[in-house]
Amino acid sequence: MGTARFAHAATLLPNGKVLITGGFASAQVNQQAKSLASSEVYDPATGTFSSGGDMTVARGGHTATLLQDGTLLVAGGFATIDPSTMVSSSAELYAPSTSVVLTSTKEMNWARAGQTATLLADGRVLLAGGVTASGETLGTTELYDPTTATFTATDSMGTPRTEQSATLLQDGSVLISGGEQANGFIPIYLSSAELFTP
């Protein structure tokens, strides 16, 4: 890659290329890893990385979800590896047809990082859990509707969680499992699971 980064997102695009967004830089700023606004594109035909467009918000620990129309929804994340600073509620769209251009969209209802984002069968995206700027674990969920480019709050999870998995099942429901909860400096790892039905 052109930039050393971790906690970034990498998404396979409809054209076969991979868009890599954000993450944390290897350089330390005030003992904190700084998040990146940059993106880059991997082309498997040439085996090379090229610079992509900059996001409007630097972010790491975010989600990047390929929508049914081929655009990419990039949402949430935080500016340093410490979740107590600058957790974002912003979201933006990347359109491969316009070549590495990222544009802002409506903000989420909650600032969150470490959430999951699952593309549903009807084209909406379920965003669940994550952590807040204060380090609180979220149980909230919301749905992104690409037809209106808006986020709508929906039912909360039974258990607040972050860094969980979320899997779309064949019946259209989403299995949300595991993850952790904040408990001071000691995380509580979860064995629980729950189903979200759109």
C-alpha positions in Angstrom: 0.0 0.0 0.0 1.0 3.6 -0.3 0.4 4.3 3.3 1.0 2.2 6.4 -2.4 1.8 8.2 -4.4 -0.4 10.5 -8.1 -0.6 11.6 -9.0 0.5 8.0 -11.8 -0.9 5.8 -11.2 -2.7 2.6 -14.2 -3.3 0.3 -14.5 -5.2 -3.0 -16.0 -2.9 -5.6 -18.3 -4.0 -8.6 -15.4 -3.4 -11.0 -13.2 -5.9 -9.2 -10.9 -3.3 -7.5 -10.7 -2.9 -3.8 -11.2 0.5 -2.0 -9.2 0.9 1.2 -10.5 3.7 3.4 -9.1 5.4 6.5 -7.5 3.6 9.4 -4.8 4.7 11.8 -1.4 6.0 10.8 1.7 4.4 12.1 3.0 7.8 13.2 2.3 8.7 16.8 0.7 12.1 17.7 0.7 12.8 21.4 1.1 9.1 22.1 -2.0 8.5 20.0 -2.3 6.9 16.6 -3.8 9.4 14.3 -6.6 8.5 11.9 -6.4 8.9 8.2 -8.8 10.6 5.7 -7.0 9.1 2.7 -8.1 6.1 0.6 -6.4 4.0 -2.0 -7.5 1.6 -4.7 -6.0 -1.9 -5.3 -6.2 -3.1 -8.9 -5.8 -6.9 -9.1 -5.2 -6.7 -12.9 -1.9 -4.9 -12.3 -1.3 -5.8 -8.7 -0.8 -2.2 -7.8 -2.2 0.4 -5.3 -3.1 3.9 -6.4 -4.1 6.9 -4.4 -7.9 7.4 -3.9 -9.8 10.5 -2.9 -9.7 11.9 0.6 -12.7 11.3 2.9 -14.4 14.4 4.4 -13.6 13.0 7.9 -10.5 11.2 9.0 -11.6 7.9 10.6 -10.5 4.5 11.8 -12.7 1.7 13.3 -15.4 2.7 10.8 -17.6 0.6 8.5 -17.6 0.5 4.7 -20.7 -1.2 3.1 -21.2 -1.8 -0.6 -24.8 -0.8 -1.5 -26.9 -2.5 -4.1 -26.4 0.4 -6.6 -22.6 -0.1 -6.4 -21.8 2.9 -4.2 -20.1 2.5 -0.8 -21.4 3.8 2.5 -18.6 4.8 4.9 -19.8 5.5 8.4 -18.6 6.3 11.9 -15.2 5.7 13.4 -12.9 7.7 15.6 -10.0 10.0 15.1 -7.5 8.3 17.5 -7.1 4.8 18.8 -8.5 6.2 22.1 -12.4 6.1 21.7 -12.8 8.9 24.1 -11.8 11.4 21.4 -13.7 12.5 18.4 -16.1 9.6 17.7 -17.9 10.5 14.5 -21.6 10.5 13.5 -20.7 11.4 9.9 -21.2 9.2 6.9 -20.1 9.6 3.2 -20.6 7.9 -0.1 -18.1 6.7 -2.6 -19.2 6.2 -6.2 -16.8 4.1 -8.4 -18.4 5.5 -11.5 -17.1 9.0 -10.6 -13.6 7.7 -9.8 -12.5 8.0 -6.2 -14.8 10.8 -5.1 -16.2 10.8 -1.6 -19.2 13.0 -0.7 -20.9 13.6 2.6 -24.4 12.3 3.3 -26.7 12.7 6.3 -25.3 12.0 9.7 -26.1 9.0 11.9 -28.4 9.4 14.9 -25.5 8.4 17.2 -21.7 8.9 16.9 -20.2 5.5 17.0 -17.1 3.5 16.3 -16.5 -0.3 16.3 -20.1 -0.9 15.1 -21.3 -3.4 12.5 -23.0 -2.5 9.2 -25.0 -5.1 7.4 -26.6 -4.8 4.0 -30.1 -6.1 4.2 -32.0 -7.8 1.4 -34.1 -4.7 0.8 -31.1 -2.6 0.2 -31.0 -0.8 3.5 -28.1 -1.0 5.9 -28.4 -2.0 9.6 -25.8 -0.2 11.8 -25.6 -1.7 15.3 -23.7 -1.1 18.5 -20.2 0.4 18.8 -18.8 2.8 21.4 -19.4 6.5 22.1 -17.0 9.4 22.7 -17.2 8.6 26.5 -16.4 5.0 25.9 -20.0 3.8 26.6 -21.0 0.7 24.8 -24.0 1.3 22.6 -27.1 -0.9 22.3 -28.7 1.4 19.7 -29.3 0.4 16.1 -30.3 2.5 13.0 -31.1 1.9 9.4 -29.6 3.7 6.4 -32.0 4.0 3.5 -30.1 4.7 0.2 -33.3 6.0 -1.5 -33.6 8.9 0.9 -29.9 9.0 2.1 -31.1 9.1 5.7 -30.6 7.2 8.9 -33.6 6.1 11.0 -33.4 4.9 14.6 -34.9 1.4 15.1 -35.2 -1.1 18.0 -32.2 -1.3 20.3 -30.3 -4.6 20.9 -31.0 -6.5 24.0 -27.4 -6.3 25.0 -25.1 -3.2 24.3 -22.0 -4.4 22.4 -19.1 -3.4 20.2 -16.7 -5.3 18.0 -19.4 -7.9 17.5 -20.2 -9.8 14.3 -23.4 -9.3 12.3 -24.4 -11.9 9.7 -27.3 -11.7 7.2 -29.3 -14.9 7.2 -31.2 -16.4 4.4 -34.6 -15.4 5.9 -33.5 -11.8 5.8 -32.8 -11.5 9.6 -29.4 -10.6 11.0 -27.6 -12.6 13.6 -25.6 -10.3 16.0 -23.2 -12.3 18.2 -20.4 -11.8 20.7 -18.5 -8.6 21.0 -17.5 -6.8 24.2 -18.8 -4.2 26.7 -16.8 -1.4 28.3 -16.2 -2.0 32.0 -13.6 0.7 33.0 -10.3 -0.5 31.6 -11.3 -4.2 31.6 -13.6 -5.3 28.7 -16.3 -7.9 29.3 -16.3 -10.4 26.4 -19.8 -11.6 25.4 -21.1 -15.0 24.5 -24.7 -13.8 23.9 -26.4 -13.5 20.5 -29.6 -12.0 19.2 -31.6 -11.7 16.0 -32.6 -8.5 14.3 -35.6 -8.8 12.0 -36.2 -5.9 9.6 
